[in-house]
């Protein structure tokens, strides 16, 4: 393909992505975008870079490249979701181009169509429309780039796929595409192999891809699979080249699993499954994804969860047939070629991390998700497109022969020649329309969860998330009704819905008695819940039962040591009892995991001040103000610390600035009054105290409203 046609082909993929995902430019934030981006100070301050890269425990997952990308984007356009969504669409277009180039190097004539189908297939909307899933997109872009370089390094771009660039067909067809090619030597048989100028950047790109998302760890196995497909063997140099990739990928993937089980909370009885349950789940998952590719309706943010407690004997057919398919294709490789086996093997290898053999948090409410097959779906799509192209190649000579027999001038059947192009165009138009419609759901979380409920009325998680959204939007009545609906669906079996209802009763209705009972029940179902342990402790604390509160926190920290969600309330209780050294230790443990968390920082400052470590407290307070310059409590505390260390006039000037900017803050007036008294200006201090009393009196007469602090 000449450069001009290559440019047009790349431009076509870009335009397809822009057209299919256009509604996403008006979309907002969904799911855990707040944890990864909007409420994450690490990606909003340059000082967060050190923690992103060198303090893995401070992030939800150790994906430092994604957090760095978020930081750079935040510095460009703040929290405007338009910019983040545009980047996601752009990355999807880049990935489509890279995939097309890889498939071209593999010699597939339908490479562009396969890449286009993959690029705008509606199952990809979840990845492209969910800002947090930029990790999927960025990791794929780097992984595809690494694969391109490795393929060129290994010289695979110079070898035809089973003697041609097509999917292999049976030798008896006389097509010349048989898989019967002599295997290559396992030695270093190609001059390009071992050339570090390609292998070194490929390795760097692969490591960067892992630092965006570790699901790409399967790439080395895939590349060896491709080498075997192209040549019928794998060289020693190719094996040696991917050994570092496998080691680094395995290490980072293991670390991801560790964090998923610890920080992300995928541990406890609800995440414990028997081997037979995991095998059946894997079998069902295996068939779910191809089905969604061929029939993408409905597409849901959360699919119904397999009922692992009520599997029947017939369910064993799913894993049995899943295992049988690659075995059959392997046995038939000499008749039908290696291509079908390679496509299915690629799918199995790439989808394996999310088949349920390893527990992850979303298994609480579903075992499958569209974005899990972002890369794995390539194998199924390429197989289907190539088989369609192969079918046409077989049919076309027959049509030509029939036409020639009827008309010796050899005229064609007119529009029949254009049938493949027409079919491909119709398919892409249909997929683009479906992706457009699916993208429109991402305007707000409400649309996403209502869509789930429309197709699965018993999705307790969708009801819970819809309730959380309505609470945040100020619609407390609907929020409470929807949370109650989630509880009614699961009853007392689900620790999460039980805890949410208990949290709602205690935090919103101040019904601590019933709230405590439900939270206790939830922790009996799954004790590995730091947040709800802290909630239960808070309920006891609000009722004055401090010893019970400490017992809950002690049990939680025994199971989840050094968990910041538990360290903070533990430190607050210890501090209230005068054990300031122990309290400071807990606050600083929490800070090591949440270095920019305002509550952790403020509590740490208070503890340092109580221990008379004033200069340390002042430095910490200054750091907090650099991150949260508008935090009133921290500003007032900083003024008070200036006064404590003897910088009286500086304290007066600083607190006067706060009073000017916040004239209705009684605390600011009181702090300034104290500073003025110390400098000897008693008259001005009296005026400030009078103003504080006036503001407090006015506040006491205003009606109060209860705003629920509902879970995300």
Secondary structure, DSSP 8 states (H G I E B T S, - for coil): --HHHHHHHHHHHHHHHHHHTGGGGG----TTHIIIIIT-GGGTSTTHHHHHHH-GGGSSS--HHHHHHHHHHHHHHTT-HHHHHHHHHHHHHHHHHHHHHHHHHTT-TTHHHHHHHHHH-GGGHHHHH-GGGHHHHHHHHHHHHHHHHHHHHTTGGGS-BTTBSS----GGGT-S--S------SS---TTTT-HHHHHHHHHHHHHHHHH-GGGGGHHHHHHHHHHHHHSS--HHHHHHHHHHHHHHHHHHHHHHHHHHTTT---SGGG---HHHHHHHHHHHHHHHHHHHHS--S--SS-----GGG--GGGHHHHHHHHHHHHHHHHTHHHH-SHHHHHHHHHHHHHGGGSSSS--GGGGT-S--GGGGTTTHHHHHHHHHHHHHHHHHHHHHHHHHHHHHH-TT----GGGGGHHHHHHHHHHHHHHHHHHHHHGGGGSHHHHHHHHHHH-TT-HHHHHHHHHHHHHTT-HHHHHHHHHHHHHHHTTS-HHHHHHHHHHHHHTS--HHHHHHHHHHHHHH-S--HHHHHHHHHHHHHTT-HHHHHHHHHHHHHHSTT-HHHHHHHHHHHHHTT-HHHHHHHHHHHHHHSTT-HHHHHHHHHHHHHTT-HHHHHHHHHHHHHH-TT-HHHHHHHHHHHHHTT-HHHHHHHHHHHHHH-TT-HHHHHHHHHHHHHHT-HHHHHHHHHHHHHHHHHHHHS----------
